[in-house]
């Protein structure tokens, strides 16, 4: 099943032709800025279910076995959890909260284009009390059925508890399904179930009925049924962020929270319209009434000249960053 046949650069049209909706108090979620100077490469987000307004995040790489809890009311870190029993992480890219109340941390990045024959997932219970702590985490070894992959998105289904990974590749990205239950005793084989574009993060809605995937230049939500994403999905008016790395649903499902890398990075809330408030279809004009001119909506895949220049420039920046990482000693 092909979800969205679109290249990274040209996916920019989905975002550059639309502006995000401002968050309101009614959504229960709002924008915030991460204040902690230790968090310079926030690469994943997960909304706490037991601490209202708190979001879990982590650095991309070169940090250590740390996970941070950030209070969205102030942007300040209210806990740093140090993971033990796992060795030093290589490239942590995502975090997700499962129905078992445990946080899943994805050490799945591979900036050398998928040369590592295995990656890891770490799991530990979400702390009941917030504060700096050290916890022993479980470690799970992961391999892909069709060979090594670079990936930045891990999603735990909030009902079944099944783990999914989306690989990051402009032409051959895939959505991978893990076993029904992860095992710490052997290798967990993830199998491809769908094609996806260049994905940097993803998240399930709290009820498990939707899957949202984001990339540098797009975000899209798919209905989720029978363990698979359905149809072409719907474009989301994601905010423009230079290094767009993370997305999660707010705990109440009323908004999507979009994050990015960088010091003092901003997390932006995009409210979601409840299905019940969707306006009913118009009955149309009365007989004999001249039809109004059709509203011209931006079409996916179309660009203004400025948007094209911007997309190409950013593609060069990301390619340079990727090359430097690949050449950096490990």
C-alpha positions in Angstrom: 0.0 0.0 0.0 1.4 3.4 -1.1 0.5 6.1 1.4 1.9 9.2 -0.3 4.1 9.0 -3.4 5.9 12.3 -2.8 9.5 13.4 -2.7 11.0 15.3 0.3 11.6 18.5 -1.6 8.3 18.7 -3.4 6.4 17.8 -0.3 7.1 21.3 0.9 4.0 22.4 -1.1 1.8 20.8 1.5 3.1 23.2 4.2 4.3 26.2 2.4 0.8 26.8 0.9 -0.9 26.6 4.3 -0.5 28.4 7.6 -1.0 26.7 11.0 -4.1 27.4 13.1 -3.3 29.3 16.3 -3.8 27.3 19.5 -6.6 28.4 21.8 -7.2 27.7 25.5 -10.2 25.6 24.5 -7.9 22.9 23.1 -6.2 22.2 26.4 -2.8 22.5 24.6 -0.7 25.6 23.7 2.7 26.5 22.3 5.7 26.5 24.5 9.5 27.0 24.3 11.9 24.5 25.7 14.1 26.4 28.2 16.7 23.8 29.2 20.1 24.7 27.6 20.9 20.9 27.8 18.2 20.2 25.2 19.7 21.3 21.9 18.4 18.6 19.6 14.9 17.7 20.7 14.1 14.9 18.4 11.0 13.3 19.9 7.9 14.2 21.9 5.4 12.2 24.0 2.6 13.6 26.1 2.4 12.4 29.7 -0.8 10.7 30.7 -0.3 11.1 34.4 1.3 14.6 34.6 -1.0 17.1 32.8 0.8 19.4 30.5 4.1 17.6 30.7 5.9 16.3 27.6 8.8 13.9 27.4 11.7 14.6 25.0 15.4 13.7 24.4 18.3 14.9 22.4 19.1 13.4 19.0 22.7 12.2 19.6 25.9 12.9 21.5 24.1 13.4 24.8 23.8 10.2 26.8 21.1 8.0 28.2 18.8 10.9 29.2 15.1 11.6 28.9 13.7 15.0 29.9 10.2 15.9 31.2 9.3 19.5 30.2 6.3 21.4 31.7 4.5 23.1 28.8 3.2 25.8 31.2 6.7 27.2 31.8 8.9 25.4 29.2 11.2 24.3 32.1 12.5 20.8 32.7 10.9 19.2 35.7 12.7 15.9 35.5 15.8 14.3 33.9 15.7 10.5 33.9 19.0 8.7 33.5 18.7 5.2 31.9 20.9 2.4 33.1 21.5 -1.1 31.9 21.6 -0.1 28.3 25.1 1.1 27.5 25.6 4.3 25.6 22.9 5.1 23.0 24.0 5.6 19.4 21.4 7.8 17.9 18.1 8.3 19.8 15.4 9.6 17.5 11.9 9.0 19.0 9.9 8.5 22.1 6.4 7.1 22.6 4.1 6.2 25.5 2.5 2.8 25.5 -0.9 1.6 27.0 1.2 -0.2 29.6 2.2 3.2 31.0 5.8 2.7 29.9 7.9 5.0 27.8 9.6 3.6 24.7 12.8 5.3 23.6 14.0 4.5 20.0 17.7 4.3 19.4 17.0 3.7 15.7 18.9 6.4 13.8 21.6 5.4 11.4 23.1 8.4 9.5 25.2 6.1 7.4 22.2 5.1 5.4 21.3 1.9 7.2 24.7 0.1 7.8 24.0 -1.1 11.3 22.6 -4.6 11.3 20.5 -3.9 14.5 19.2 -1.0 16.5 17.6 -0.8 19.9 14.4 0.2 21.8 14.6 1.0 25.5 11.6 0.8 27.8 10.9 2.0 31.3 7.8 3.0 33.4 6.8 6.6 33.3 7.7 8.0 36.7 4.8 8.6 39.0 6.7 11.5 40.6 8.7 14.1 38.7 12.3 14.9 39.6 15.7 13.8 38.5 16.0 10.0 38.8 17.9 7.0 37.6 16.0 4.0 36.4 16.9 0.6 34.9 15.5 0.2 31.4 14.8 -2.9 29.4 16.6 -3.1 26.1 15.2 -4.7 23.0 17.2 -5.6 19.9 15.5 -4.8 16.6 16.2 -5.9 13.0 14.3 -5.2 9.8 13.1 -8.2 7.7 14.4 -6.5 4.5 17.8 -5.3 5.8 19.2 -2.3 7.7 17.4 1.0 7.7 17.8 4.6 8.9 14.7 5.6 10.9 13.5 8.5 13.1 9.9 7.6 13.9 8.6 5.1 16.5 4.9 4.8 17.4 3.3 2.6 20.1 -0.3 1.9 19.4 -2.3 3.2 22.5 -4.7 0.2 22.5 -2.8 -2.9 21.2 0.6 -1.8 22.5 2.2 -2.9 19.2 5.3 -1.0 18.1 5.8 0.5 14.7 8.8 2.2 13.1 8.8 4.4 10.0 12.1 4.4 8.1 13.5 7.6 6.6 14.3 7.5 2.9 13.1 9.8 0.1 12.4 7.0 -2.3 11.9 3.8 -0.3 10.7 4.8 3.1 8.5 2.1 4.9 6.2 1.6 7.8 7.4 -1.4 9.8 5.4 -3.5 12.3 7.0 -5.2 15.3 6.0 -8.5 16.8 2.8 -8.6 19.0 5.0 -8.3 22.0 8.6 -7.2 22.2 11.1 -9.7 23.7 14.2 -8.8 25.6 15.7 -12.3 25.1 16.1 -12.4 21.3 15.9 -10.3 18.2 12.6 -8.5 17.4 12.0 -8.6 13.6 10.1 -5.7 12.2 8.3 -6.3 8.9 7.3 -3.7 6.2 3.5 -3.1 5.9 3.3 0.1 3.9 5.3 2.7 1.9 5.8 6.1 3.5 7.6 9.4 2.4 10.6 10.9 4.2 9.4 10.6 7.8 11.0 12.3 10.8 8.4 11.4 13.4 4.9 10.0 13.9 2.3 9.5 16.5 -1.0 7.7 17.1 -4.1 9.6 18.4 -5.0 8.7 22.0 -7.9 6.5 20.8 -5.7 4.7 18.3 -7.9 5.6 15.4 -5.4 7.9 13.5 -1.8 7.9 12.6 0.0 11.2 11.9 3.4 11.2 10.2 5.5 14.3 9.7 8.6 15.1 7.6 10.6 18.2 7.1 8.0 19.7 4.7 4.7 17.9 5.4 2.4 16.3 7.9 -0.4 13.8 7.1 -3.0 11.9 9.1 -4.2 8.5 8.1 -7.2 6.6 9.5 -6.0 3.4 11.2 -8.0 0.2 10.9 -7.2 -3.4 11.2 -3.6 -2.7 12.0 -3.0 -0.7 8.9 -3.1 3.0 7.7 -6.0 3.5 5.3 -6.3 5.6 2.1 -4.3 8.6 1.1 -4.9 10.3 4.4 -5.4 14.0 5.0 -2.8 16.8 4.9 -2.3 18.7 8.2 -1.4 22.4 8.3 1.8 21.8 10.1 3.9 24.8 11.1 7.1 25.8 9.3 10.1 24.6 11.4 13.6 24.6 10.1 14.6 21.2 11.5 11.2 19.6 11.9 11.9 16.6 14.0 8.9 15.6 16.2 5.2 15.3 16.6 2.8 14.0 19.2 -0.9 14.3 20.1 -1.8 16.3 23.3 -3.0 13.9 26.0 -6.6 14.8 25.3 -6.2 14.4 21.6 -7.4 18.0 20.9 -4.2 19.1 19.2 -1.0 18.0 17.4 2.2 19.2 19.0 5.0 19.9 16.5 8.6 20.2 17.7 12.0 20.9 16.2 15.7 20.8 17.0 17.8 23.7 18.3 18.5 25.6 21.5 15.3 27.1 22.9 13.2 25.3 20.3 9.5 26.0 20.1 6.8 23.4 20.3 3.7 24.5 18.4 0.2 23.3 19.0 -2.1 22.8 16.0 -5.7 22.3 17.2 -7.7 19.6 15.6 -11.3 20.1 14.6 -13.7 17.6 16.3 -15.6 15.6 13.7 -18.9 16.7 15.3 -18.1 20.3 14.5 -17.4 19.8 10.9 -19.9 22.0 8.9 -22.5 19.9 7.0 -22.3 19.9 3.2 -24.0 22.9 1.6 -27.4 22.3 -0.1 -26.3 24.5 -2.9 -27.8 27.7 -4.3 -31.5 28.1 -5.0 -32.6 27.4 -8.6 -31.7 30.2 -10.9 -29.1 31.7 -8.6 -25.8 32.3 -10.5 -23.0 30.1 -9.2 -20.2 31.8 -7.2 -16.7 31.4 -8.7 -15.0 28.3 -7.3 -12.5 29.0 -4.6 -9.0 28.2 -5.9 -7.3 26.0 -3.3 -3.6 25.3 -3.4 -2.9 21.8 -4.9 -0.4 19.4 -3.4 2.7 19.3 -5.6 2.4 23.0 -6.8 4.9 25.7 -5.8 5.4 29.4 -5.9 8.9 30.3 -7.1 9.9 31.5 -3.7 8.8 28.2 -2.1 10.8 26.2 -4.6 13.9 28.2 -3.9 13.4 27.8 -0.2 12.9 24.1 -0.4 15.9 23.6 -2.6 18.1 25.6 -0.2 17.0 23.6 2.8 17.6 20.4 0.9 21.2 21.5 0.5 21.5 22.4 4.2 20.1 19.0 5.3 22.3 17.1 2.8 25.4 18.9 4.1 24.5 18.1 7.7 23.9 14.5 6.8 27.3 14.3 5.1 29.1 15.8 8.1 27.5 13.3 10.4 28.4 10.4 8.1 32.0 11.5 8.1 32.2 12.2 11.8 34.1 9.5 13.8 31.8 7.1 15.7 
